[in-house]
Amino acid sequence: MSASTLEPTRHGGAGRDGGAGGGAPPHGGGSSSDGGAPDVTGDPAFRDSVLVFAALGDKTRLDLVARLCAGGPLSITRLTAGADVTRQAITKHLNILAGAGLVKDIRVGRERLWEVETRQLDEARRCLDRISSQLDEALGRLKMAVEGEEH
């Protein structure tokens, strides 16, 4: 998935309704072809996490999220300071992050500040935890199978 597929119309939700950005094909749970763990790709939370991972796959956007995590809400001017890209590019990256649910803008007087939204990051972390657990289970089954063949 390219970054351009994540670009929101404003910054309200590219791909959140299954539209732009696509995500995984819709299918329910079930089991993987090897009879192992359930397939998480049909889970709506997993599809939303795809947008998060894609948005964070760009170094500039990852840097922006890291700066917002460390510095709290920041203006475009502060976020552009020291960056190798233009203010317009920073705005475009912030809108992509907003479309993935990672940041939001707030008005403070005449200034527009950007801050991190942790809900989608938390959901992406839970998704990775599920995948990690499934990997551990698969490795355990593989180990039992290999050890069973040796005896």
Backbone as a printed PyTorch tensor [residue, N CA C, xyz], in Angstrom:
tensor([[[  0.8500,  -1.1600,   0.0000],
         [  0.0000,   0.0000,   0.0000],
         [  0.8970,   1.2240,   0.0000]],

        [[  0.6370,   2.1330,  -0.9070],
         [  1.4620,   3.3180,  -0.9830],
         [  0.9380,   4.3790,  -0.0420]],

        [[  1.7980,   5.3210,   0.2940],
         [  1.4060,   6.3920,   1.1960],
         [  0.2760,   7.2120,   0.5920]],

        [[  0.2410,   7.3380,  -0.7400],
         [ -0.7950,   8.1460,  -1.3720],
         [ -2.1760,   7.5550,  -1.1460]],

        [[ -2.3010,   6.2580,  -0.9370],
         [ -3.6080,   5.6630,  -0.6890],
         [ -4.1160,   5.9950,   0.6980]],

        [[ -3.2550,   6.4900,   1.5510],
         [ -3.6700,   6.8560,   2.8940],
         [ -4.1070,   8.3000,   2.9820]],

        [[ -3.8760,   9.0680,   1.9280],
         [ -4.1270,  10.4900,   1.9890],
         [ -5.6070,  10.7730,   2.1860]],

        [[ -5.9620,  11.4490,   3.2700],
         [ -7.3600,  11.7330,   3.5520],
         [ -7.8830,  12.8930,   2.7080]],

        [[ -9.2040,  12.9950,   2.6100],
         [ -9.7900,  14.1080,   1.8940],
         [ -9.6270,  15.3870,   2.6940]],

        [[ -9.7530,  15.3480,   3.9570],
         [ -9.4540,  16.4620,   4.8630],
         [ -8.3840,  15.9240,   5.7710]],

        [[ -8.7630,  15.4070,   6.8830],
         [ -7.9240,  14.5530,   7.6970],
         [ -8.8250,  13.7790,   8.6180]],

        [[ -9.9180,  13.3020,   8.0340],
         [-10.9010,  12.6340,   8.8410],
         [-11.0360,  11.1510,   8.6370]],

        [[-10.2840,  10.4960,   7.7670],
         [-10.4550,   9.0690,   7.7750],
         [-10.2580,   8.3470,   6.4710]],

        [[ -9.1610,   8.5110,   5.8420],
         [ -8.8990,   7.7180,   4.6460],
         [ -8.8750,   6.2510,   5.0040]],

        [[ -9.6760,   5.4900,   4.3090],
         [ -9.6360,   4.0570,   4.4900],
         [-10.3650,   3.5400,   5.7080]],

        [[-10.8690,   4.3720,   6.5730],
         [-11.5050,   3.8900,   7.7960],
         [-12.8020,   3.1520,   7.5190]],

        [[-13.4540,   3.4930,   6.4190],
         [-14.7110,   2.8400,   6.1040],
         [-14.5350,   1.7510,   5.0600]],

        [[-13.2950,   1.3200,   4.8660],
         [-13.0250,   0.2880,   3.8860],
         [-12.8430,   0.8740,   2.4950]],

        [[-12.8650,   2.2060,   2.3770],
         [-12.7200,   2.8710,   1.0880],
         [-11.2630,   2.9600,   0.7020]],

        [[-10.7650,   4.1650,   0.4930],
         [ -9.3840,   4.3630,   0.0560],
         [ -8.4290,   3.6950,   1.0210]],

        [[ -7.4460,   3.0880,   0.4950],
         [ -6.4740,   2.4180,   1.3490],
         [ -6.7170,   0.9360,   1.4080]],

        [[ -7.9530,   0.5190,   1.1680],
         [ -8.2540,  -0.9010,   1.0380],
         [ -8.0530,  -1.6900,   2.2990]],

        [[ -6.8690,  -2.1390,   2.5670],
         [ -6.6160,  -3.0110,   3.7020],
         [ -6.7650,  -4.4490,   3.2750]],

        [[ -6.9980,  -5.3060,   4.2310],
         [ -7.1120,  -6.7320,   3.9560],
         [ -8.4830,  -7.0370,   3.3800]],

        [[ -8.5850,  -8.0870,   2.6050],
         [ -9.8890,  -8.4670,   2.0790],
         [-10.8160,  -8.8650,   3.2150]],

        [[-12.1030,  -8.5170,   3.1120],
         [-13.0080,  -8.8370,   4.2120],
         [-13.3590, -10.3180,   4.2270]],

        [[-12.9530, -10.9890,   5.2770],
         [-13.3730, -12.3620,   5.5160],
         [-13.3080, -12.5880,   7.0090]],

        [[-14.1470, -13.4400,   7.4960],
         [-14.2420, -13.6130,   8.9290],
         [-13.3170, -14.6710,   9.4570]],

        [[-12.6760, -14.3650,  10.5770],
         [-11.8570, -15.2760,  11.3760],
         [-11.3730, -16.5070,  10.6850]],

        [[-12.0050, -17.6450,  10.9750],
         [-11.6070, -18.9030,  10.3660],
         [-10.2480, -19.3390,  10.8540]],

        [[ -9.6720, -20.2770,  10.1470],
         [ -8.3580, -20.7790,  10.4970],
         [ -7.4400, -20.6350,   9.3170]],

        [[ -6.1620, -20.6030,   9.5910],
         [ -5.1910, -20.5350,   8.5110],
         [ -5.1500, -21.8760,   7.8030]],

        [[ -4.5230, -21.9090,   6.6400],
         [ -4.5280, -23.1190,   5.8210],
         [ -3.8260, -24.2890,   6.4900]],

        [[ -2.9660, -24.0220,   7.4740],
         [ -2.2670, -25.1160,   8.1430],
         [ -3.0460, -25.6370,   9.3540]],

        [[ -4.2800, -25.1450,   9.5230],
         [ -5.0890, -25.6110,  10.6420],
         [ -4.6690, -24.9940,  11.9580]],

        [[ -3.8690, -23.9290,  11.9170],
         [ -3.3480, -23.3040,  13.1320],
         [ -4.2330, -22.1980,  13.6470]],

        [[ -3.6160, -21.1020,  14.0000],
         [ -4.2830, -19.9860,  14.6520],
         [ -5.2700, -19.2930,  13.7090]],

        [[ -6.2660, -18.5940,  14.2810],
         [ -7.2160, -17.8530,  13.4630],
         [ -6.5100, -16.7820,  12.6350]],

        [[ -7.0830, -16.4830,  11.4890],
         [ -6.5470, -15.4660,  10.5930],
         [ -6.9920, -14.0940,  11.0900]],

        [[ -6.0420, -13.2520,  11.5190],
         [ -6.3870, -11.9450,  12.0740],
         [ -6.6750, -10.9090,  10.9980]],

        [[ -6.3790, -11.1880,   9.7370],
         [ -6.5470, -10.1790,   8.6960],
         [ -8.0030,  -9.8100,   8.4510]],

        [[ -8.9500, -10.6490,   8.8460],
         [-10.3630, -10.3140,   8.7020],
         [-10.8890,  -9.4490,   9.8350]],

        [[-10.1130,  -9.2750,  10.8690],
         [-10.4890,  -8.4860,  12.0300],
         [-10.4460,  -6.9970,  11.6720]],

        [[-11.5410,  -6.2310,  11.9030],
         [-11.5360,  -4.8030,  11.5870],
         [-10.4080,  -4.0360,  12.2940]],

        [[-10.0720,  -4.4350,  13.5200],
         [ -8.9760,  -3.7790,  14.2320],
         [ -7.6580,  -3.9940,  13.4990]],

        [[ -7.4900,  -5.1690,  12.9170],
         [ -6.2820,  -5.4520,  12.1400],
         [ -6.2360,  -4.5510,  10.9090]],

        [[ -7.3770,  -4.4040,  10.2290],
         [ -7.4110,  -3.5440,   9.0340],
         [ -7.0750,  -2.1060,   9.3950]],

        [[ -7.5920,  -1.6000,  10.5180],
         [ -7.2490,  -0.2430,  10.9590],
         [ -5.7630,  -0.1460,  11.2830]],

        [[ -5.1990,  -1.2160,  11.8320],
         [ -3.7710,  -1.2210,  12.1670],
         [ -2.9110,  -1.1650,  10.9160]],

        [[ -3.4090,  -1.6900,   9.8100],
         [ -2.6720,  -1.6210,   8.5520],
         [ -2.4140,  -0.1660,   8.1930]],

        [[ -3.4290,   0.6930,   8.3680],
         [ -3.2560,   2.1220,   8.0980],
         [ -2.1860,   2.7290,   9.0040]],

        [[ -2.1760,   2.3120,  10.2590],
         [ -1.1800,   2.8170,  11.2100],
         [  0.2190,   2.4040,  10.7680]],

        [[  0.3910,   1.1150,  10.4620],
         [  1.7160,   0.6330,  10.0600],
         [  2.1820,   1.2920,   8.7670]],

        [[  1.2580,   1.4660,   7.8280],
         [  1.6220,   2.1200,   6.5620],
         [  2.0170,   3.5740,   6.7940]],

        [[  1.2620,   4.2720,   7.6300],
         [  1.5700,   5.6770,   7.9070],
         [  2.9140,   5.8120,   8.6120]],

        [[  3.2060,   4.9090,   9.5200],
         [  4.4660,   4.9770,  10.2640],
         [  5.6400,   4.4080,   9.4760]],

        [[  5.3620,   3.8330,   8.3130],
         [  6.4210,   3.2780,   7.4720],
         [  7.2480,   4.3380,   6.7680]],

        [[  6.8380,   5.5810,   6.8610],
         [  7.5830,   6.6900,   6.2670],
         [  8.4110,   7.3620,   7.3620]],

        [[  9.7000,   7.5520,   7.1110],
         [ 10.6040,   8.1120,   8.1260],
         [ 10.1640,   9.4880,   8.6100]],

        [[  9.7230,  10.3350,   7.6970],
         [  9.3010,  11.6860,   8.0980],
         [  8.1090,  11.6100,   9.0360]],

        [[  7.1280,  10.7580,   8.7120],
         [  5.9500,  10.6380,   9.5760],
         [  6.3040,  10.0060,  10.9140]],

        [[  7.1720,   9.0170,  10.8960],
         [  7.6080,   8.4080,  12.1510],
         [  8.3170,   9.4470,  13.0260]],

        [[  9.1440,  10.2760,  12.4040],
         [  9.8200,  11.3530,  13.1420],
         [  8.8200,  12.3500,  13.7230]],

        [[  7.7950,  12.6910,  12.9530],
         [  6.7740,  13.6210,  13.4460],
         [  6.0580,  13.0590,  14.6670]],

        [[  5.6750,  11.7870,  14.6090],
         [  4.9970,  11.1650,  15.7510],
         [  5.9290,  11.1440,  16.9650]],

        [[  7.1930,  10.8070,  16.7430],
         [  8.1580,  10.7830,  17.8470],
         [  8.3100,  12.1740,  18.4690]],

        [[  8.3750,  13.2010,  17.6230],
         [  8.5000,  14.5710,  18.1440],
         [  7.2640,  14.9760,  18.9270]],

        [[  6.0790,  14.6060,  18.4300],
         [  4.8460,  14.9440,  19.1420],
         [  4.7390,  14.1710,  20.4550]],

        [[  5.2170,  12.9460,  20.4780],
         [  5.2170,  12.1640,  21.7260],
         [  6.1370,  12.8060,  22.7620]],

        [[  7.2840,  13.2750,  22.3120],
         [  8.2770,  13.8410,  23.2320],
         [  7.9480,  15.2690,  23.6420]],

        [[  7.3510,  16.0430,  22.7310],
         [  7.1690,  17.4700,  22.9990],
         [  5.7550,  17.9190,  23.2330]],

        [[  4.8150,  17.0080,  23.2350],
         [  3.4230,  17.4130,  23.3960],
         [  2.9160,  18.0950,  22.1460]],

        [[  1.7590,  18.7500,  22.2520],
         [  1.1950,  19.4260,  21.0870],
         [  2.1530,  20.4800,  20.5320]],

        [[  2.3250,  20.4620,  19.1950],
         [  3.2390,  21.4020,  18.5440],
         [  2.5810,  21.9990,  17.3100]],

        [[  2.9870,  23.2150,  16.9960],
         [  2.4900,  23.8970,  15.8030],
         [  3.2720,  23.4260,  14.5820]],

        [[  2.7420,  23.7300,  13.4060],
         [  3.4320,  23.4180,  12.1560],
         [  4.8020,  24.1090,  12.1560]],

        [[  4.8480,  25.3300,  12.6470],
         [  6.1170,  26.0720,  12.6800],
         [  7.1610,  25.3220,  13.5030]],

        [[  6.7690,  24.8580,  14.6720],
         [  7.7080,  24.1070,  15.5230],
         [  8.0780,  22.7650,  14.8980]],

        [[  7.1110,  22.1100,  14.2540],
         [  7.3850,  20.8170,  13.6300],
         [  8.2710,  20.9630,  12.3940]],

        [[  8.1790,  22.0990,  11.7170],
         [  8.9800,  22.3310,  10.5210],
         [ 10.4130,  22.7180,  10.8770]],

        [[ 10.6110,  23.3150,  12.0490],
         [ 11.9540,  23.7510,  12.4600],
         [ 12.9070,  22.5560,  12.4860]],

        [[ 14.0000,  22.6880,  11.7400],
         [ 15.0090,  21.6310,  11.7000],
         [ 14.6820,  20.4820,  10.7730]],

        [[ 13.5300,  20.5410,  10.1300],
         [ 13.1450,  19.4590,   9.2080],
         [ 13.7740,  19.7070,   7.8420]],

        [[ 13.9640,  18.6260,   7.1130],
         [ 14.5340,  18.7180,   5.7660],
         [ 13.4680,  18.8920,   4.6980]],

        [[ 12.2250,  19.0750,   5.1100],
         [ 11.1330,  19.2180,   4.1590],
         [ 10.3770,  20.5170,   4.4220]],

        [[  9.5570,  20.9120,   3.4560],
         [  8.8280,  22.1730,   3.5450],
         [  7.6590,  22.0790,   4.5190]],

        [[  7.1300,  23.2340,   4.8450],
         [  5.9530,  23.3130,   5.6960],
         [  4.7720,  22.5850,   5.0350]],

        [[  4.6440,  22.7360,   3.7070],
         [  3.5630,  22.0710,   2.9920],
         [  3.7150,  20.5430,   3.0760]],

        [[  4.9390,  20.0600,   2.9850],
         [  5.1750,  18.6150,   3.0930],
         [  4.8350,  18.1240,   4.5010]],

        [[  5.2100,  18.8950,   5.5100],
         [  4.8840,  18.5190,   6.8970],
         [  3.3640,  18.4520,   7.0570]],

        [[  2.6540,  19.4270,   6.5060],
         [  1.1910,  19.4410,   6.5860],
         [  0.6080,  18.2070,   5.9120]],

        [[  1.1200,  17.8480,   4.7470],
         [  0.6440,  16.6620,   4.0440],
         [  0.8910,  15.4020,   4.8900]],

        [[  2.0750,  15.2840,   5.4710],
         [  2.3850,  14.1220,   6.3220],
         [  1.4720,  14.0870,   7.5520]],

        [[  1.2070,  15.2440,   8.1540],
         [  0.3140,  15.2830,   9.3160],
         [ -1.1000,  14.8660,   8.9360]],

        [[ -1.5570,  15.2660,   7.7660],
         [ -2.8960,  14.8690,   7.3220],
         [ -2.9810,  13.3650,   7.0750]],

        [[ -1.9150,  12.7670,   6.5770],
         [ -1.8820,  11.3130,   6.3980],
         [ -1.9150,  10.6300,   7.7650]],

        [[ -1.1340,  11.1400,   8.7150],
         [ -1.1490,  10.5860,  10.0760],
         [ -2.5320,  10.7390,  10.7070]],

        [[ -3.1840,  11.8780,  10.4640],
         [ -4.5330,  12.1010,  10.9970],
         [ -5.5190,  11.1190,  10.3700]],

        [[ -5.3590,  10.8470,   9.0800],
         [ -6.2320,   9.8910,   8.4090],
         [ -6.0960,   8.4870,   8.9700]],

        [[ -4.9180,   8.1770,   9.5000],
         [ -4.6900,   6.8750,  10.1290],
         [ -5.0780,   6.8900,  11.6060]],

        [[ -5.5380,   8.0380,  12.0960],
         [ -5.9620,   8.1450,  13.4920],
         [ -4.8200,   8.3120,  14.4750]],

        [[ -3.6560,   8.7280,  14.0050],
         [ -2.4860,   8.8340,  14.8780],
         [ -2.2850,  10.2180,  15.4840]],

        [[ -2.7760,  11.2470,  14.8240],
         [ -2.6540,  12.6090,  15.3390],
         [ -3.9650,  13.3410,  15.0950]],

        [[ -4.1360,  14.4360,  15.7940],
         [ -5.2750,  15.3210,  15.5550],
         [ -4.8120,  16.7480,  15.7560]],

        [[ -5.5380,  17.6740,  15.1540],
         [ -5.2020,  19.0800,  15.3450],
         [ -6.1970,  19.6990,  16.3050]],

        [[ -5.7010,  20.6500,  17.0670],
         [ -6.5290,  21.3960,  18.0050],
         [ -6.2370,  22.8760,  17.8000]],

        [[ -7.2300,  23.6870,  18.0160],
         [ -7.0710,  25.1450,  17.9020],
         [ -6.8180,  25.7200,  19.2810]],

        [[ -5.7830,  26.5340,  19.3600],
         [ -5.4920,  27.2890,  20.5800],
         [ -5.3410,  28.7370,  20.1230]],

        [[ -6.4020,  29.5140,  20.3240],
         [ -6.4140,  30.8690,  19.7880],
         [ -6.3920,  30.8060,  18.2690]],

        [[ -5.4400,  31.5110,  17.6630],
         [ -5.3050,  31.4970,  16.2070],
         [ -4.3930,  30.3760,  15.7390]],

        [[ -3.7530,  29.7000,  16.6890],
         [ -2.7680,  28.6820,  16.3360],
         [ -3.4150,  27.2960,  16.2320]],

        [[ -2.9210,  26.5280,  15.3000],
         [ -3.3630,  25.1340,  15.1200],
         [ -2.2250,  24.2450,  15.6120]],

        [[ -2.4970,  23.4800,  16.6720],
         [ -1.5010,  22.5680,  17.2330],
         [ -1.8500,  21.1370,  16.8680]],

        [[ -0.8320,  20.3080,  16.7680],
         [ -0.9980,  18.8950,  16.4620],
         [ -0.5700,  18.0820,  17.6630]],

        [[ -1.3490,  17.0490,  17.9770],
         [ -1.0140,  16.1700,  19.0950],
         [ -1.2680,  14.7180,  18.7260]],

        [[ -0.6130,  13.8250,  19.4530],
         [ -0.7310,  12.3840,  19.2060],
         [ -2.0450,  11.8700,  19.7570]],

        [[ -2.6640,  10.9730,  19.0030],
         [ -3.8400,  10.2160,  19.4300],
         [ -3.3490,   8.8080,  19.7310]],

        [[ -3.4670,   8.3510,  20.9520],
         [ -2.8750,   7.0610,  21.3250],
         [ -3.7680,   5.8550,  21.0480]],

        [[ -5.0590,   6.0630,  20.8060],
         [ -5.9820,   4.9270,  20.6570],
         [ -5.5620,   3.9920,  19.5310]],

        [[ -5.2480,   4.5180,  18.3560],
         [ -4.8570,   3.6680,  17.2310],
         [ -3.5020,   3.0010,  17.4760]],

        [[ -2.5960,   3.6960,  18.1320],
         [ -1.3040,   3.0820,  18.4710],
         [ -1.5060,   1.9180,  19.4290]],

        [[ -2.3890,   2.1030,  20.3970],
         [ -2.6790,   1.0190,  21.3450],
         [ -3.2880,  -0.1830,  20.6310]],

        [[ -4.1980,   0.0780,  19.6910],
         [ -4.8220,  -1.0170,  18.9420],
         [ -3.7890,  -1.7340,  18.0670]],

        [[ -2.8840,  -0.9660,  17.4540],
         [ -1.8190,  -1.5760,  16.6390],
         [ -0.9060,  -2.4320,  17.5140]],

        [[ -0.6410,  -1.9700,  18.7210],
         [  0.1900,  -2.7480,  19.6560],
         [ -0.5000,  -4.0600,  20.0150]],

        [[ -1.8110,  -4.0040,  20.2630],
         [ -2.5680,  -5.2240,  20.5720],
         [ -2.5510,  -6.1780,  19.3740]],

        [[ -2.6370,  -5.6280,  18.1870],
         [ -2.5820,  -6.4490,  16.9690],
         [ -1.2330,  -7.1560,  16.8780]],

        [[ -0.1510,  -6.4350,  17.1230],
         [  1.1870,  -7.0440,  17.0990],
         [  1.3280,  -8.0940,  18.1970]],

        [[  0.7370,  -7.8440,  19.3540],
         [  0.7750,  -8.8320,  20.4390],
         [  0.0790, -10.1250,  20.0190]],

        [[ -1.0850, -10.0000,  19.3280],
         [ -1.7990, -11.2000,  18.8550],
         [ -0.9600, -11.9630,  17.8430]],

        [[ -0.3460, -11.2290,  16.9250],
         [  0.4890, -11.8770,  15.9120],
         [  1.6820, -12.5620,  16.5740]],

        [[  2.2900, -11.8990,  17.5540],
         [  3.4280, -12.4730,  18.2750],
         [  3.0160, -13.7530,  19.0010]],

        [[  1.8510, -13.7310,  19.6140],
         [  1.3510, -14.9110,  20.3140],
         [  1.1220, -16.0650,  19.3340]],

        [[  0.5690, -15.7540,  18.1780],
         [  0.3390, -16.7810,  17.1710],
         [  1.6610, -17.3490,  16.6580]],

        [[  2.6510, -16.4860,  16.5160],
         [  3.9670, -16.9530,  16.0880],
         [  4.5730, -17.8780,  17.1460]],

        [[  4.4580, -17.4960,  18.4110],
         [  4.9710, -18.3510,  19.4900],
         [  4.2960, -19.7200,  19.4730]],

        [[  2.9630, -19.7300,  19.2540],
         [  2.2430, -21.0050,  19.1980],
         [  2.7090, -21.8490,  18.0130]],

        [[  2.8980, -21.2180,  16.8610],
         [  3.3470, -21.9500,  15.6690],
         [  4.7510, -22.5160,  15.8810]],

        [[  5.6170, -21.7280,  16.4990],
         [  6.9720, -22.2140,  16.7720],
         [  6.9470, -23.3740,  17.7690]],

        [[  6.0370, -23.3070,  18.7440],
         [  5.8830, -24.4090,  19.6960],
         [  5.4330, -25.6860,  18.9990]],

        [[  4.4820, -25.5510,  18.0690],
         [  4.0240, -26.7240,  17.3070],
         [  5.1550, -27.2850,  16.4460]],

        [[  5.9320, -26.3930,  15.8370],
         [  7.0590, -26.8310,  15.0110],
         [  8.0920, -27.5660,  15.8670]],

        [[  8.3740, -27.0220,  17.0310],
         [  9.3540, -27.6560,  17.9270],
         [  8.8710, -29.0530,  18.3260]],

        [[  7.5860, -29.1940,  18.6720],
         [  7.0520, -30.5020,  19.0550],
         [  7.1280, -31.4750,  17.8820]],

        [[  6.8520, -30.9890,  16.6810],
         [  6.8810, -31.8460,  15.5080],
         [  8.3200, -32.3180,  15.2280]],

        [[  9.2830, -31.4070,  15.3270],
         [ 10.6840, -31.7550,  15.0650],
         [ 11.1990, -32.6980,  16.1350]],

        [[ 10.8790, -32.4050,  17.3910],
         [ 11.3280, -33.2770,  18.4750],
         [ 10.6650, -34.6460,  18.3780]],

        [[  9.4300, -34.6990,  17.9100],
         [  8.7420, -35.9680,  17.7430],
         [  9.3770, -36.8310,  16.6550]],

        [[  9.9120, -36.1810,  15.6150],
         [ 10.5730, -36.9140,  14.5480],
         [ 11.9310, -37.4410,  14.9750]],

        [[ 12.5640, -36.7820,  15.9220],
         [ 13.8960, -37.2020,  16.3720],
         [ 13.8360, -38.4190,  17.2800]],

        [[ 12.7120, -38.6810,  17.9030],
         [ 12.6080, -39.7810,  18.8700],
         [ 11.9850, -40.9920,  18.2700]]])
